[in-house]
């Protein structure tokens, strides 16, 4: 993945409940806790599984990319931009999501935690 100087960013408070969310954390992080409606594609598998995103993402909507704190999601956001996809990095990641009081669930749909 290529690093760029400017990554489009959105704050957790600017996300609406129906906004498309892509979680690029690894499997153990996802199992511990994630946003309920997020699509999960780990960054380590992202290029190979790119088709899953293009199938699931809204055709005319924005992809909001999230990880634990914002580093990995910034890299994926830059990659998506290079592919012509409207993508933004969620500032502060899942840590900011949880701190803002947004729901975090585990694999069973029970209250989860951000690792």
Buried (B, 14 or more C-beta within 10 A) or exposed (E): BEEBEEBBBBEBEEBEEEBBBBBBBBEEBBBBBBBEEBBBBBBEBBEEEBEBBEEEBEEEEBBBBBBBBBEBBBBBBBBBBEEEBEBBBBBBBBBBBBEEEBEBBBEEEEEBEBE
